[in-house]
Amino acid sequence: MKPKRITHLAAGMISCCAALPAAAQTNASAVQIPVKLREGDLMTQVRVNGSEPLSFKIDTGFGVTTIHPKVVDQLQLTPNGHMIIVGIAGEERADTYGGLMFDFGGKTYEPRRVASLPSEARRRWRHRDGILGAGFFRRFVVEIDLSGHLMRLHEPKEFTYAGKGEVLPLEFKRDTPIIDATIVAAGQPPLEGRFEIDTGCDDAVCVGHEFVEAHHLLAGGKSDSDFKRGVGGSARIQSGNLAELRLGKLTVKKPTSNYFLEGSPAGEGQAGHVGIGALQSFRMIFDYSRKRLILEEK
């Protein structure tokens, strides 16, 4: 089988209730699940094939749902193929598996296949049991309120929105959602660009090297460099703050920013990505079925 390329940069009990105070509560069958930020990762719990609750990262930037190699062994899964996952500094081959059912308090998600990254088994500490990627966001309308530590999963066909949030059109390059946004660096005019939405990134904004160079975003500035790590290795970056990030009519003041000194956190043609560090300021509604991201001010 020819490998398929997937582009990436790369504990509470599950419950069903209706306490999230969002204008989008028009779907009586929605389930509500605890979420939390753990060391910058957006995490939730889910049962897989009747397992005990497992911890999964919620990541719009990942083109495929993944599962930890040790969970593969625990569930006695049999591989049905493989794919190549491309990250910020390289790529990694991963076996794929079928026949999994993710249970979110009665709402289920049955991906055609999930991947298992060998590098996850080589980590000293097991931080998570897997990643909920693009297929999860296609299965549900996903509503996240980090101030309330809650996520609601809606059936797309039943969901309607009557709130006053900012509606940002989404385009997709393969499985990755992309928006038009504006960044403002101190002392410079606003710069418009196309940015991927990546809830798997703990920073607010990451800007690719090509965009940094083209717009002289580091001109005259000197700072120690660091490394951003992901699938395939690491890339050298310089950290700082933008003056503003503009998302439609909404503005995030002084967001943290990573300027890539090599490579890019996003796909070809994109300026960079917007991470959970910026999005956590809002209630987020990811509606892939209607190609929109809705942000509500808290």
NORGI-V818670 format. One line per field, one symbol per residue. ss: DSSP state (~ for helix, > for strand, _ for the rest). phi: phi as a letter, one per 20 degrees, with the letter a starting at -180 (. if undefined). burial: 1 if it has 9 or more other ideal C-beta (glycine too) atoms within 8 Angstrom, else 0. A space follows every 50 residues. Layout:
# NORGI-V818670
ss = ???
phi = ???
burial = ???
This chain:
# NORGI-V818670
ss = ____>>>_______________________>>>>>>>>__>>>>>>>>__ ___>>>>>_______>>_~~~~~~____>>>>>>>>____>>>>>>>___ _>>>__>>>____>>>>~~~~________>>>_~~~~~~_>>>>>____> >>>>___________>>>>_>>>__>>>>>>>>>______>>>>>>>>__ ____>>>_~~~~~~__________>>>>>>__>>>>>>>>>__>>>>__> >>>__>>>>>___________>>>>~~~~__>>>>>>~~~_>>>>>>_
phi = .ffdedebfm.dffbcbbdfedfefddfefddcfcbeclneecbcbeclm ffgdecedbfeefbfccfgffgffeledfcrbbddedfbrbbecfdcdmd ceddloedccffbcdcegfffeffdeebercedgfffffceddccffelc cdddfgfeecccedfeedfddcdldefccebcdcegmcffceadcfecfe eeeeccdfgffgffdlfdfnecbfeccddagnpbcfcceacefbcddmee cdelffbddfebmbecfgndfrbddfgefffcedcedffdlbddddfe
burial = 00001111110001100001011110100111111110001111111100 10111111111111111110110010100001111111101111111001 01111010101011111101000000011111111110011111110001 11111101101010110101111011111111111000001011111111 10111111101100101000000000010111111111110101111001 010011111110111110011111111110011111111011111100
